[in-house]
């Protein structure tokens, strides 16, 4: 009987899963739109009646959402629907161990975006246990981005972007039952608790006139609004200035909550001296209290064929030549104050601190699906580990050599007992060389 039920719907299920432009399942929520307090209604920050008068751009956005829904309004046997729904639940929330990882997925999505001429920046607002609002000045969602977010495993990200499994946004359901995507002309949300919807995590729903929002929707760029589930902790304080070290595009991160606004600003390129400024203030300035973190970033490019598994190297070699980048950040501030007890391993974003490590390491490691740990027993990860060890040694030896040349130069210009001492910036390299 089970085989018969599944067999009758096999073609239909394959049709739904094979279309990158469609999600899985569809239906409007029976619960209606979420409103956020009388005060916010008085402020007029919702999508009011004027939004019902559709302009050409907003009409295009609404039409796409409706077309996705209409495409998916097809019956499906209960047994198939139940299995797929459970799979989506695993991908959306149960796959992750905590809410902080879900927030990192959203930061990663912002860093993977395409930006215009303005400096790439992300603003993160968390109002205690009420909501999280992320807003970033990317060029905005394209039609294909909407189709991908309403699907599973249909990510449009390329080789120069961090995520690639197409499940990152689903982590928002660990934080919120109703995540909203606001990227004009596209304004929609998902309702995890929709009772008459088979697959709510990928079924978009249009905002209505009664949909109230705690912040103004940007005219350009993208905002993600997450009404928080009960018991969600404050996440913004867990973000550290050094977390910006290896981001590809984002250069400014603003954290706004109940206390003073915090601004992290990254200056510098992908290698060489990088400075991250952390400032706290009550307004939009850099901050009344400022702290600077300086690093010397050593970077190396590796041919992709050498980090591929041995059995795949021949095939990779026949394709176009590609490289991957690894990097190490050597702290240039040597006071114990403010320095973590253990630096982190990064795969663009931080994974976990490694006891005894003092130099943050970054490489395109193969990670578990939840992106919370390295894949165990992975040959590629072992090759990257050895390459990082070589890069670390080369960087230290080069710095020690430069420090020695600088000391010799100063000895010729200013003879005296202090001439032979290495500069403060060179001292760590000298001690590392001895070790």
C-alpha positions as CSV (number, residue, x, y, z in Angstrom):
1,X,0.0,0.0,0.0
2,X,2.8,2.4,0.9
3,X,4.6,1.6,-2.4
4,X,1.3,2.2,-4.3
5,X,0.7,5.6,-2.6
6,X,4.3,6.7,-3.2
7,X,4.4,5.3,-6.7
8,X,1.3,7.1,-7.8
9,X,2.9,10.5,-6.8
10,X,6.5,9.8,-7.8
11,X,6.3,11.8,-11.0
12,X,4.6,14.7,-9.2
13,X,7.2,14.7,-6.4
14,X,10.1,14.6,-8.9
15,X,8.5,17.5,-10.8
16,X,8.3,19.6,-7.6
17,X,11.8,18.8,-6.4
18,X,13.5,19.3,-9.8
19,X,12.3,22.8,-10.5
20,X,14.8,25.3,-9.1
21,X,12.2,28.1,-9.6
22,X,9.7,26.6,-7.3
23,X,9.5,25.6,-3.6
24,X,7.7,22.6,-2.1
25,X,4.0,22.9,-1.2
26,X,2.0,26.0,-0.8
27,X,-0.9,27.6,1.1
28,X,-1.7,30.8,2.9
29,X,-1.4,30.9,6.7
30,X,-4.7,30.5,8.5
31,X,-3.5,32.7,11.3
32,X,-3.3,35.9,9.4
33,X,-0.6,38.6,9.6
34,X,1.6,39.3,12.6
35,X,1.2,42.7,14.2
36,X,3.7,44.3,16.5
37,X,2.0,46.6,19.0
38,X,-0.2,49.7,18.9
39,X,2.8,52.0,19.1
40,X,4.2,50.7,15.8
41,X,0.8,51.1,14.1
42,X,0.8,54.7,15.2
43,X,4.3,55.2,13.8
44,X,3.0,54.0,10.4
45,X,5.9,51.6,9.8
46,X,3.7,48.9,8.4
47,X,2.8,48.1,4.8
48,X,-0.5,50.1,4.7
49,X,-3.3,50.5,2.2
50,X,-1.1,52.6,-0.1
51,X,0.9,49.4,-0.8
52,X,-2.3,47.8,-2.2
53,X,-2.0,50.3,-5.0
54,X,0.6,48.3,-6.9
55,X,3.2,50.1,-8.8
56,X,5.0,48.4,-11.7
57,X,7.9,47.2,-9.6
58,X,5.9,46.0,-6.6
59,X,3.5,44.4,-9.0
60,X,6.3,42.4,-10.5
61,X,7.4,41.3,-7.1
62,X,3.9,40.2,-6.0
63,X,3.4,38.5,-9.3
64,X,6.4,36.3,-8.9
65,X,5.4,35.3,-5.4
66,X,1.9,34.4,-6.6
67,X,3.3,32.4,-9.5
68,X,5.5,30.3,-7.2
69,X,2.5,29.6,-5.1
70,X,0.2,28.7,-8.0
71,X,2.9,26.4,-9.4
72,X,3.0,24.5,-6.2
73,X,-0.7,24.2,-5.4
74,X,-0.9,20.6,-6.4
75,X,-2.2,17.7,-4.2
76,X,0.3,15.3,-2.7
77,X,-0.2,12.0,-0.9
78,X,0.0,12.5,2.9
79,X,2.9,10.0,3.3
80,X,5.1,11.8,0.9
81,X,4.1,15.2,2.3
82,X,4.9,14.0,5.8
83,X,8.4,12.8,4.9
84,X,9.3,16.0,3.0
85,X,8.0,18.2,5.8
86,X,10.1,16.4,8.3
87,X,13.1,16.8,6.1
88,X,12.5,20.5,5.9
89,X,12.3,20.7,9.7
90,X,15.6,18.9,10.0
91,X,17.2,21.4,7.6
92,X,15.6,24.5,9.1
93,X,16.2,24.1,12.9
94,X,17.0,20.6,14.2
95,X,20.3,20.5,12.2
96,X,21.8,23.4,14.2
97,X,22.8,23.2,17.8
98,X,22.2,26.8,18.8
99,X,20.8,30.2,17.7
100,X,24.2,31.8,17.3
101,X,24.9,29.6,14.3
102,X,21.7,30.6,12.7
103,X,22.7,34.3,13.1
104,X,26.1,33.5,11.5
105,X,24.2,32.0,8.5
106,X,22.5,35.3,8.0
107,X,25.7,37.3,8.3
108,X,27.3,34.9,5.7
109,X,24.4,35.5,3.3
110,X,24.9,39.2,3.6
111,X,28.7,38.8,3.0
112,X,28.0,36.8,-0.1
113,X,25.8,39.5,-1.7
114,X,26.7,41.8,-4.6
115,X,27.3,45.4,-3.5
116,X,27.4,48.7,-5.4
117,X,29.7,51.6,-5.0
118,X,28.9,52.2,-1.3
119,X,31.0,50.6,1.4
120,X,29.4,47.2,2.2
121,X,27.8,47.4,5.6
122,X,25.4,45.4,7.8
123,X,23.2,46.7,10.5
124,X,22.0,44.2,13.1
125,X,19.2,45.2,15.6
126,X,18.1,43.0,18.4
127,X,15.4,44.2,20.8
128,X,15.7,41.8,23.7
129,X,13.3,38.9,23.2
130,X,11.2,40.8,20.7
131,X,12.8,40.7,17.2
132,X,16.0,40.8,15.2
133,X,16.3,43.1,12.1
134,X,19.2,42.7,9.7
135,X,19.7,45.3,7.0
136,X,22.5,45.5,4.4
137,X,23.1,47.8,1.4
138,X,23.5,45.1,-1.3
139,X,22.0,45.6,-4.8
140,X,18.9,43.7,-3.7
141,X,17.1,40.4,-4.5
142,X,16.8,39.3,-8.1
143,X,14.0,37.1,-9.4
144,X,16.3,34.0,-9.2
145,X,17.2,34.8,-5.6
146,X,13.5,34.6,-4.6
147,X,13.1,31.3,-6.5
148,X,16.1,29.9,-4.7
149,X,15.1,30.9,-1.2
150,X,11.7,29.1,-1.9
151,X,13.6,25.9,-2.7
152,X,16.0,23.5,-1.1
153,X,19.5,22.9,-2.5
154,X,19.1,25.5,-5.3
155,X,21.6,28.0,-4.1
156,X,22.9,30.4,-6.8
157,X,26.2,31.0,-5.0
158,X,29.5,30.6,-6.8
159,X,33.1,29.7,-5.9
160,X,33.9,33.1,-4.5
161,X,31.0,32.9,-2.0
162,X,31.0,31.0,1.4
163,X,27.7,29.1,1.3
164,X,26.9,26.6,-1.3
165,X,24.5,24.0,0.0
166,X,21.4,26.2,-0.3
167,X,20.1,25.6,3.3
168,X,21.6,28.6,5.1
169,X,18.4,30.7,5.2
170,X,16.4,27.8,6.6
171,X,18.4,28.3,9.9
172,X,16.3,31.3,10.5
173,X,13.5,29.0,11.7
174,X,15.7,28.3,14.8
175,X,15.1,31.9,15.7
176,X,11.7,32.8,14.3
177,X,8.5,31.1,13.2
178,X,7.9,33.9,10.7
179,X,11.0,35.1,9.0
180,X,10.4,38.1,6.6
181,X,12.4,39.0,3.5
182,X,12.1,42.6,2.5
183,X,14.1,43.5,-0.7
184,X,12.0,45.8,-2.9
185,X,10.1,45.0,-5.0
186,X,9.9,41.6,-3.1
187,X,8.3,41.6,0.3
188,X,7.2,38.2,1.7
189,X,7.5,35.9,4.6
190,X,7.3,32.2,5.6
191,X,5.1,30.9,8.4
192,X,6.4,27.8,10.0
193,X,3.2,27.2,11.9
194,X,0.8,27.5,9.0
195,X,-1.7,24.7,9.6
196,X,-2.9,24.2,6.1
197,X,0.5,24.3,4.4
198,X,2.4,21.1,3.8
199,X,5.8,22.8,3.5
200,X,5.7,26.2,5.2
201,X,9.5,26.6,5.4
202,X,9.7,27.2,1.6
203,X,6.2,28.5,0.9
204,X,6.3,32.3,0.5
205,X,3.4,34.5,1.6
206,X,2.8,38.0,0.6
207,X,2.6,40.8,3.2
208,X,-0.8,42.3,3.5
209,X,-2.1,45.7,4.6
210,X,-2.2,44.5,8.2
211,X,1.4,43.4,8.2
212,X,3.2,45.7,10.7
213,X,7.0,46.0,10.9
214,X,9.2,47.5,13.6
215,X,11.6,49.3,11.2
216,X,11.1,51.1,8.0
217,X,11.6,49.0,4.9
218,X,14.6,50.2,2.9
219,X,14.1,51.6,-0.6
220,X,17.1,49.7,-1.8
221,X,19.1,46.8,-0.4
222,X,17.7,44.0,1.8
223,X,16.3,43.6,5.3
224,X,15.5,40.4,7.2
225,X,13.0,40.7,9.9
226,X,12.7,37.9,12.5
227,X,10.0,38.0,15.2
228,X,11.8,36.0,17.8
229,X,10.7,32.7,19.3
230,X,10.2,32.6,23.1
231,X,13.4,32.2,25.0
232,X,15.8,33.4,22.3
233,X,18.9,34.9,24.0
234,X,20.7,38.1,23.1
235,X,23.0,37.2,20.3
236,X,24.6,40.5,19.2
237,X,27.0,40.7,22.2
238,X,28.6,37.4,21.1
239,X,29.9,39.0,17.9
240,X,33.5,40.1,18.3
241,X,35.5,42.7,16.2
242,X,37.9,39.9,15.0
243,X,34.9,38.1,13.4
244,X,35.3,40.6,10.5
245,X,38.9,39.5,9.8
246,X,38.2,37.2,6.8
247,X,34.9,38.4,5.5
248,X,35.0,38.9,1.7
249,X,32.9,42.0,1.3
250,X,31.4,43.4,4.5
251,X,33.5,46.2,5.9
252,X,31.1,47.8,8.5
253,X,29.0,45.9,11.1
254,X,26.7,47.9,13.3
255,X,25.2,46.2,16.4
256,X,22.2,48.0,17.8
257,X,20.2,46.8,20.8
258,X,19.1,48.0,24.2
259,X,22.5,49.5,25.1
260,X,24.9,51.8,23.2
261,X,25.3,51.2,19.5
262,X,28.5,49.4,18.5
263,X,30.3,49.9,15.3
264,X,33.0,47.5,13.9
265,X,34.9,48.9,11.0
266,X,37.5,46.9,9.0
267,X,40.2,48.8,7.2
268,X,42.8,47.2,5.0
269,X,42.9,44.7,2.2
270,X,43.0,40.9,2.0
271,X,46.6,40.8,3.2
272,X,49.1,43.0,4.9
273,X,48.1,45.2,7.9
274,X,44.4,45.0,8.8
275,X,42.9,47.3,11.4
276,X,39.5,46.7,13.0
277,X,38.0,49.6,14.9
278,X,35.4,48.9,17.6
279,X,33.5,52.0,18.8
280,X,30.5,52.4,21.2
281,X,28.2,55.4,21.0
282,X,24.7,56.5,21.5
283,X,24.4,57.9,17.9
284,X,25.7,57.1,14.4
285,X,29.3,58.1,15.1
286,X,32.2,55.7,15.3
287,X,32.0,55.8,19.1
288,X,32.8,57.7,22.3
289,X,34.8,54.7,23.4
290,X,37.1,53.2,20.8
291,X,39.4,50.3,20.6
292,X,41.6,49.2,17.7
293,X,42.8,45.7,16.8
294,X,45.7,45.4,14.4
295,X,46.7,42.2,12.5
296,X,49.3,41.3,9.9
297,X,47.5,39.0,7.5
298,X,49.6,36.5,5.5
299,X,47.8,35.0,2.6
300,X,48.7,32.3,0.0
301,X,46.9,31.0,-3.0
302,X,46.9,27.2,-3.7
303,X,46.0,25.5,-6.9
304,X,42.7,23.8,-6.5
305,X,44.0,20.5,-8.0
306,X,46.4,20.0,-5.1
307,X,43.8,20.2,-2.4
308,X,41.3,17.9,-4.2
309,X,41.1,14.3,-3.1
310,X,43.7,12.2,-5.0
311,X,41.2,10.3,-7.0
312,X,39.7,13.6,-8.3
313,X,42.9,15.4,-9.0
314,X,43.2,14.2,-12.6
315,X,39.7,15.4,-13.4
316,X,40.3,18.7,-11.7
317,X,43.5,19.2,-13.6
318,X,41.7,18.9,-16.9
319,X,39.4,21.8,-16.1
320,X,40.2,25.5,-16.0
321,X,42.9,26.5,-13.6
322,X,41.5,27.6,-10.2
323,X,43.0,28.7,-7.0
324,X,41.8,28.8,-3.4
325,X,43.1,31.2,-0.7
326,X,44.3,30.5,2.8
327,X,45.2,33.1,5.4
328,X,46.7,33.6,8.9
329,X,46.2,36.8,11.0
330,X,49.1,37.6,13.3
331,X,48.1,40.0,16.1
332,X,50.1,43.2,16.3
333,X,48.7,44.2,19.6
334,X,50.5,42.2,22.3
335,X,48.9,43.3,25.5
336,X,47.0,40.6,27.3
337,X,44.0,42.8,27.8
338,X,41.3,42.1,25.2
339,X,43.1,39.2,23.7
340,X,41.1,35.9,23.6
341,X,42.6,32.9,25.4
342,X,42.3,30.9,22.1
343,X,42.0,32.1,18.5
344,X,39.4,30.7,16.2
345,X,39.5,28.6,13.1
346,X,37.6,30.3,10.3
347,X,36.0,29.2,7.1
348,X,35.4,32.9,6.3
349,X,33.2,33.0,9.4
350,X,34.5,31.7,12.8
351,X,33.9,28.1,13.6
352,X,35.3,27.4,17.1
353,X,38.3,28.5,19.2
354,X,41.3,26.1,19.3
355,X,43.0,26.0,22.7
356,X,46.6,27.1,22.4
357,X,46.1,28.9,19.0
358,X,47.1,32.5,19.0
359,X,46.8,33.3,15.3
360,X,43.4,33.0,13.6
361,X,43.4,30.7,10.6
362,X,41.2,30.8,7.6
363,X,40.8,28.3,4.8
364,X,38.0,26.9,2.6
365,X,37.6,23.8,4.8
366,X,35.0,21.2,4.1
367,X,32.4,21.6,6.8
368,X,29.5,19.6,8.1
369,X,26.1,20.5,6.7
370,X,25.3,22.7,9.7
371,X,28.6,24.6,9.1
372,X,29.5,24.2,12.8
373,X,32.5,21.9,12.5
374,X,35.1,20.5,10.2
375,X,34.4,17.3,8.4
376,X,36.3,14.5,10.1
377,X,38.6,12.3,8.1
378,X,38.5,14.7,5.1
379,X,41.6,14.6,2.9
380,X,41.1,18.2,1.7
381,X,41.1,19.5,5.2
382,X,44.3,17.7,6.0
383,X,46.0,19.3,3.0
384,X,44.7,22.7,4.0
385,X,46.0,22.2,7.5
386,X,49.5,21.3,6.3
387,X,49.4,24.3,3.9
388,X,48.5,26.6,6.8
389,X,51.5,25.3,8.8
390,X,53.8,26.1,5.9
391,X,52.4,29.5,5.5
392,X,52.7,30.2,9.2
393,X,56.4,29.3,9.2
394,X,57.1,31.3,6.0
395,X,55.4,34.4,7.4
396,X,57.3,34.2,10.7
397,X,60.7,33.7,9.0
398,X,60.1,36.5,6.6
399,X,59.1,38.9,9.4
400,X,62.1,37.9,11.4
401,X,64.3,38.6,8.4
402,X,62.8,42.0,7.9
403,X,63.1,42.8,11.6
404,X,66.8,41.9,11.4
405,X,67.4,44.1,8.4
406,X,65.6,46.9,10.1
407,X,67.7,46.5,13.3
408,X,70.9,46.5,11.2
409,X,69.8,49.7,9.5
410,X,69.0,51.5,12.7
411,X,72.4,50.3,14.2
412,X,74.2,52.1,11.4
413,X,72.2,55.3,11.7
414,X,72.0,55.5,15.6
415,X,74.8,53.7,17.3
416,X,74.1,52.8,20.9
417,X,72.9,50.1,23.3
418,X,69.3,50.2,22.1
419,X,70.1,49.8,18.4
420,X,70.3,46.0,18.5
421,X,66.9,45.6,20.2
422,X,64.1,44.6,17.9
423,X,61.1,46.9,17.5
424,X,57.9,46.1,19.4
425,X,56.3,44.9,16.2
426,X,59.3,42.6,15.4
427,X,59.6,41.1,18.9
428,X,57.0,38.4,18.5
429,X,58.6,37.2,15.3
430,X,62.0,36.9,17.0
431,X,60.6,34.9,19.9
432,X,58.6,32.7,17.6
433,X,61.8,32.0,15.6
434,X,63.5,30.9,18.8
435,X,60.7,28.5,19.6
